Amino acid sequence: GYAGRFYCPRMASMNRPCYAAIRAHAPEAPALVFVSSRRQTRLTALDLVSHAVADDRARAWTRMDEAELEEALASARDAHLRHCLSFGIGIHHAGLVLEDRNLVERLFVELKIQVLVATSTLAWGVNTPAHLVVVKGTEFFDAPSRRYVDYPMTDVLQMMGRAGRPGFDARGVAVVMVEESKKSYYKKFLYEPFPVESSLPLVLPDQLCAEVAAGTVRSLPDALNWLGWSFYQRRLEHNPSFYGLPDARPPSVARHLSNLLAAALGALQDAGCVRFDPETQAVAPTLAGRVAARCYLSHQTLLRASQRLKPSLSLREALEALCAAAEFDQLPVRHNEDKLNAELAKAVRWPPPPQALDDPHAKASLLLQAHLSRLPLPISDYVTDAQTALESCARVLVAFVDVCADAGWLDACCTLVSLLQGLVQAAWPDASALATLAPGAFEEPRNALRPALSGLRCSVDALPEFLERAVQDPGRAKALLQAAFKKTPQDVEACLAAVRRMPAIGVEAIPEKTGGEPALTVRLQRIRGPLKKGGGAPSAYAPFFPKIKDEGWWILVGCAETCRLLALKRISFGKSLRTTLKLPPQQVHPGKALRVYLLSDSYLGLDQEYEVAVA
């Protein structure tokens, strides 16, 4: 146990004992040191280097000759990692680039370095057995609550389990360093069996929403029966005090479950995800509830969306609604990152207020705006955080489109789709669509491409026209693009590769009636663009998006006079597709024009709009 009220000084006081533990328990064997943050990996490794140098053991943990060491140092991109590797110490955290992480893992597994300082995520993700494991502190900073909280016991066990793995070592040693007041608790935990408890109450509203949307729960008695078969019910009966119950008598348990379900249903009703009839006790999902369940979103996200989405939505309002989603609640804001956020805020289009710079939602806004502007991020941690944020954006925006479509908000749907297009292509939706073809971070792609556009005799903003001309005359397009991108031929090849990947879709919309009701049949034909094997929808060309994304489309039908959305369908297709959209008869009148939109979920500038007269 280590005394100390403040976290950072207490972690610093553990460094010398950590070094002593490595000398005592693993003088020649691999040692793994777990810390709570990326910053602590660096500080701990540097302190271990200092102690080793002070003991005149600077190279004691290095198991490579000079040539091999020089090669490893040359391939390391992170400066702190490069410094520590020269002393036989590696650092590993999610902020390192993939090549550095792979390098450290390989050197440690091959026993080229003896000590590895890592965050707790390494315990779950990578097989790195060791003879000694040091858990340096059992707390981590929780951004939403803005305080240090304890690791889950499963994490501590997983970290300890890295010591003495079968097939690698006959025995292992684990050293757990804790705050003094928690020492007896961890002693009891280590030497006495602890039961596994349920965390269902923390996520009960979202779990209940999914069951209601799936039709498993249709009434309050159904919900009680569903909860009665859960692991939570079993643990409630065996350990009631852990869940705040005085005893496990059936009346107490039933009352507790009823109150818990009432609170969860209340939260879902407030979010507009379910309808509950107190007289019949029937529970039914709303469209918002079905959307939350299908897109794996928190009910809080739908609640916040209902407060921010509206019929006419600007791009800024759409971005603010996206960044307010509950999926960004856990985006980490680390120590002193509010200063980095303040610097980044100076470069983005819409900076958050200064008092919100330590808020995860403000950081999400900064990261997404930096991505749209293709700005360099200050540290590698931000690159990882931006990838995490981007991976949630697509399903959140798809859910928002469904909510706005249910309300008949055509303008809002189009704005949300354009924001998704911009995030996939790393370009602002209200800038030139030619940013899709620009291989670098151009403030204004049309200026860089203007000579090529002029030479191909097409207008500045007509991306489809430019694609058509470039396909017809690729040699001339390459020469003109070479003049536009004067740096490297790779830029030209990247632009031409984008040209070859861009789809061209033919659209035919035919009004008709289905069962006496008005409908619109839409036929789509892929004129140009790659296909997947088997004829499925191809992957989108998205070099700046963190993961592979399949190409998708929306068909929207709106009223030309009222700008009201009448029908929407999300589709993906290979070579061709024929689909029918039913229209509300009370809003479709003979002689009135309908607007049909084909919107991409991946590409800027390739949307199509047609006007169709109803007979």
N, C-alpha and C positions, 0 to 999 in steps of 0.2 A: 504494500500500500504506500501511496505517496501523498503527503499533505500538500495543501496549496489551494487557495480559493479560486485562483484564475487559471484558465485552461492552458494558455501558451507557456507561462513559467513552469507549470506542472509538467507539461510535455518535455520542456528543456531539461528539467531535473531528472528525467528518466533516461537521458542519452548515455550518461556514464555507466549506470547499471546495465543498460542494454549492451554496451560494449563489453562489460565484465561478463555478462551471461554468455556472449559469443565466445570469449576467451575460455570460459570455464567448461561449457557444455559442448561446444563445437569448434575446437581449435583447428581441426583439419577437415571438418565436415560442412556441408552446405547449411546456411542459416537464412531463415526467412523472417523479416521484420514487418509486421503489419501496422500501419498508421491510418489515421482517419481522413486525411485530405492530401491533395496533390502538393500543397505547400509543405506539409509535414514530411513527405517523402524526401523533398530536397533538403530541408533543414536537418532531418535525422541523418541522412547520408553524409552531409558535409561535416556534422559533428563526429560521426564515426571515423571519417577520414582524419579529422584533427586529433582524435584520441590515438589512432593507429600511428600517425606521424610522431606524436609526442612520445610514444613507447618505442620509437625506432623500428616500427614494423610496417613501413609504408607499402611494401610489396608482398606482405604476408598472405593476402587474400587473392592474389593474382596467380592464375595457373596457365599463363600463356607466355611464349617467348616474345621477344621484342617485335619481330616481324608480324606475328599474328596479332599482337596488341595494337600495333600501328594501323593494321588493316581494319580492326574493329573500331578504333577511334575515328578513322577517316570516314567510315560509313555511318557513324552516329551524327544525327542532325541537331539534337538538343545539346546546348553548350554545357548545362549542368550534368547531363548524363555522360558526356564525353569526359568531363573532369573526374567524375566518380569512377568511371570504368578503369581509368589508369591506376586506381588503387584497389581494383578487384571488387568494387561495390556497384551494383546496378540499382536503378530506380525504375519503377513501373507504375503508370497510372493512365487513365483514359485520355489525358491531355497530350500525351506523346503521339507522334504520328505512328501509323501502323508499322512502318519499317523499323523504327526505334524499338517498339514493343517486341516485335519478332526477334530483333537482334538480342535484346536483353534476355528473353525467354530461352533462346538457343544457347547463349553463353552460360546461363545458370544451369540448365538441364545437362549440358555437356561438361559441367564442373570447371569451366574456364574462369568463372568468377565464383567466389565463395559466399558472398552476402548479397541479398536482394531486399531492398526496401520498397514496399508496395502498398497500395490502398487495398481495402478489404474486397474489392471487386475481383481481384486476382484469385481469391480463395474459391470463387464460384466458377470462373470462366476458363481457367487454364490449368493443366495438370503440371504443377511445379512442386514435386515432393522435396522435403528437406529433413535433415536430422533434428534441427532446432527450429522452433517457431517462437517468436517473441510477439505477443500482442501488446503493443505499446499504446496503452490507453483504450478504454472501452466506450468512449463517447465520440459522437460526431456532431457537426453543426447542422441543425435542421432549419432550412431557410424559411419555411412558412411560419414556424413558431418563433424563429429568431433566437434560438437558444441551443445549448448542447444537450443532446439526449443520448441514452444508452443504446448500444447496438442490440438488435434482437439476439436472443440466446442462440438461435440457429446459426447466426453469423459467427458468433464466438466459437461455437462447436466446429463450424466448417473451417475456420482459420486454424484451430488447434489440430484438426484432423489432417492437416498438411504435414505434420511431424511423424516420422517413422512409418511411411506408407509401405504396405506389404509389397514385396518384390523389389523395393529399393533400399530398405534398411531393416535391420532386425529389431531396433527399438527407436524411440523418439523422445524428445524433450519439448515440453511447452511451458513457456514462462508468460504469465498473464500479469501485466502491470496495471493497477487500478488506483482510483482515488481512495484515500485511506478509509473513508466511511463505508465504502462498498466491499471492503476486503472480506469481511465475514460472510457476506451474501455470496460472493463468488466462491469462497471456500466450500460453503454448503452446496452450491451448485455443482462444483467439481466432484465432490465426494458422495453426494446423495442424488438419487434420481429425481429429476424435475418433470412434472407432467407437461404435455403439450396442450396449450389452451387455444381457444377459438378467437379469431379476429373478426368474425362475421358482423358484430354490431357496428364496426367502423365503416363497413361498406354495405350495410343492409339495404338502404334505399335503392342503390344501383342493382343489387342482386334481385331484389323484389321487382323492380321495373322490368328486368329481363324475363323473369318468370311470368309476369302479367302479359308482357308482349308476346311471349311464346304460347300463351293460353293454358299454361300449367296451373296458374292461380286465377280463378274467376270470381272469387268472393273472399270475405274475411275468414270464414271457416276453412276454406282451401289454403289460405295463407298460414293459418295456425297449424294446420295439418302438415304443410310443407316444412314449416319451421320445427315442428315436433320430430321430424325425421332427420334433422341436421345434427352435425357434430356439436354445434353450439348447445343444443338441448342436452346432449349427453354430459358435456362438461359442466353445464349449469347444475345438473343434479348431483354431480360428484364433488364439485368445488364451488358452491354458491357464493362464498365470501369473496372470491376473486372477481366476481361480476356484480358485487354490491348487494347481494341478497343476504338477509339474516339467517335463512334456513332453506332447506330443499323440500319443504312440504309442498304437495301438489297445488294447494291454493296459491301459495307464494310464487311458485314457478309460473302458473297459468296467468296470474296477474302481471308478473314481470314481462312475459312474452306478449301479452295483450298491449301493455303500455309501449313496448318496443315497436310492435307493428303499427300501433296508432301513430307514433312519432314518424316512422318511415313513410307511412301513407300520407301523413300531413305534409312531409317534405316533398313527396312526389306530386301531390296536388298543387302545392305552391309553385312548383316548377312547371306545371301544366302537362305532366307526363301520364297521369292516370285520372280517371273519373271514379268517384266513390259515392254510392247511394246509401246513406245511413239507414233507410227503411228496409231495403232488401239486402243490404250488406254486399251488394254486387260491386266488383272491381273490374274496370275495363280500361284498356290502353288508349291513349290519344295518339295522334300522329307523332307528336314530339316524343312520347314514350317509345313508340316503335322505332323511331329514328335513333334515339339514344341507345337502344338495345342493339340495333343492327350495326351501328357505327362504333360500338364499344365506347360510348361517351358517358361522362358523369351527368347526372340529372342537373347538377349545378351549372354545367355548360349550357344546357337548354334554358334554364332559368335566366342566366345572364344574357343569352341571345334574345329572349323575349323582351328584355328591357332595352336592347340596343338596335335590333333590326327594325326597319320601317320601310314603307313603300318606295320611297326615293332615297337611295343610299349612295353617298359619295365614296370614293376610293379610300379616303382617310377613315371614314366611319366604318367601312367594311374591315379595314385593317385593325382598328381599335376593337371591334367586336370579336375578331379572331383572337387577338392577343389577350382578351379578357377571359378566354375559355379556361375551365378548371384544369384542363390537361397541362397547362403551364404553371400550375401552382407549385409543382416540385422542381421547376427549373432552378438549378443552384445559383445562388448569389454568394460568392465566397468572400473571405476576408479581404477588404480593401478593393473589391471589384466595383464599388460605387464610384471610385475615382476613374477606373477604366471606362465605366459607363458614361461618366461626364465627358471624357475626351471623345468617345464615340458619338455622343449626342451632338457634338459640334459639327459632325460631318453628315448626319442624316437629314432627311427632308423634314420630318416632324419630330423634333426632340421631346421627350417626356419632361414634365416639370422637375426641377432640381430635387424636390423633397421625395420624389418617387424613384430615385436612381438605384435604391437598394431593393426595389420590388421586383419579383420574378416576372411579372407581366410587362413591366417597363423594359426589362432586359430582353424579353421575347420580342417586343416591338423594335428595339434597337438592332437585334440580330437579324430579324426579317427585313428591315429596311436596308441594312448593310448588304444583305444578300441580293436584294432587288437592285441595288446600285453597284454591285460587284466590288465593294470596298474591302480592302485587306483588314482582317481582324487583328486585334492587338497581341493576343497570345494564343497558343495552341488549344488551351482550354475552351476558348470561345468558338473555335472551329468545331470541336466536339459538341458543344452546347447548341450551336446553330444546326448541326445535323440532326440532333435530337428534336429540336423545335420543328424543323421542316418535315420530319417524318410524321408528325401529328397533324400538320396543316391540311393535308388532302381530305382526311375523313371528317375533320371539323367543318371545312367549307362545303363538302358534299352534304353534310347534315343541315347546314344553314340554307343551302339551296332548296332542299326538300321542305324546310319550314316556310320559306318565302313563297315557294310554289303553291303550298297549301293555302296560303293567304291570297294568292293571285297577284303577287307583286312582281311584275315583269322586269322593271328597271333594277330592282334589288337583285334578282336572280342573275341578270347580265353582269352587274358589277361584281358579284361574288365569283362568278365564273372567270371573269377577266383577272381578278386577283389571283385565283388559282393558276391560271395560265402564266402570269408573271412570276409567281414563285417557282414554278417548274422550270421556266426558262431563265430565271435570274435577271429579270428586266422589268422596268416599270410598265404597267399596262397602258398608261397614257403617253408613253414615249413612242419612238419609232419602232414598228414591228421588226425592223431590220436588225435589232439587237439580238434576235434569235440567231442570226448568221455571224455576228461579230464574235471573234474568238477571244477577245480581250475585254478589258474594262473600259469601254468607250463611253464618255459622257454623252456623246451624240453620235450614234452609229451612222446616221445619214451623211454626216460630214466626211467620215472615213470612206464611205462607199459611194460618195457622190460621183467620182470619175467613172466608176464601173457602171453606175446607173445611167449616166449620161451616154456612155459608149454603147450600152445595150438599148438605148432609146426607150426607157421606161421611166415612169414618174417616181418621185423620191420615196413616197410612202407605200407604193403598191408592191407588197411582198409577193403575192401570187403572180403578178405580171413579171416581176424580176425572176422568180423561179422558172416560169415558162420560157423566158428568153434564155436563161442560163442553160436549161436542158436542151434547147434547140441548137445552141451554139456554144458548147462547152469550152472549146479552144479559145474563143474570143473572151468568154467569161473569165477563164483562168488568167489570161494576159491582163485584163483590166483589173481583176482582183489583186494581181501581183503589184500593180501600180498603186492600188489603194493601201495594201498592207506591205509597207516597205521593210519591215523588220526581218521576218523569216518566211521561207516557203511553207513552213508548217502552218502558219496562219491561213494561207491560201488553201491548203489542203483541208484544213478544218472547216473552212467556209464551204468548199465544194462538197465535202462529206455531208454537211448540213443540208445543202441543196438536194443531194441525192436522197436524203432521208425524209424530206418534207412530203406529206401526202397531198394529192389532189383528188377531191371528191366531187363526183357529179350528183346533183340533187334533182329529184322530180317529186312534186307534191300534187296530189289529185284529191279534190273534195269528193266525198261519196257519203252514202248512208249505210249504217250497219244496224240491222234490226229496227229500221225506222228512225234511228237516232243519227244526228250528224257526226261525221267522222272525217279524218284526213289520212289518206294513205301516202306514206313517204317511201320512195325508193332511192337507195344510195348505191353508188357504183364507184369503186376505187379506180381512178384513171391512172394514177401514178403513185409510186411509193412501195417500199418493201413489205413483204408478208412473212409471217411465221411459218415454219414447216407445218403442214397440215391445213394451211389456209386460215389460221386464227389471227386475231388482232395483233399487230406488231408492237414491239416496244417503242416508246416515244424517244425521239432524239432530245435528250435533256442532259447535256454534259455537266451542268452545274448542280443538278439535283442529287441528293446523297444516295439514292437507291434506284434500281431499275423500275420504271413505271410503264405499265401497259397503256397504250393509246386508248382514250375513251372519248365519247361525244355526248352532247345533249341535243335533243330536238325539242324546241319550244314553239308553241303556237300562241300568238297573242292577238288581241283586237287592235286594229290600226287606229281606231278613234279613241278608245279609252286607255290604251296601253296596259290593259289587264291581261294577265296570263290565263289562258284557257286550258292548256294541256302541256305536260312535260314528260319526257321519257329519257332515261339515261341508257345509252347503248354502247356496245363495242362490236366491231365486225371486222371481217377479213376482206374478201373481194367485193362482196355485195350484201345488201340487206333490204328486206321489205318489211315495213312495220306499219301498224294502224294505230292512230291516236283518237280516242273518243272525245267528243267535244260536248260541253254543256248546252243543251238545246235552247235554254232560255237566253243565252248570250250570243247565239249564232242566228243571223237573219239574212234572208236572200238579198243579194245585191251589196252586202257589206263585205269589205275586204279584210282578210286575215293576213297576218304576217307570220311567216315560218322562218325560224332561225335554226341553223346548224352551228353549234358552238363546240369547239374543241376544249378538252380539259387539260391540254398539254402545250398547245401552240398559240402564240400571239399572231394576229394578222391573217389567220386563215378562216375566220368565221364567215358564214354566208347568210344572207337575208333575202327572202322572196315574198312577194305579195300575191296572194291567191284570192280570187273572187269566189264567193259562195253563190251557187246557182239558185 
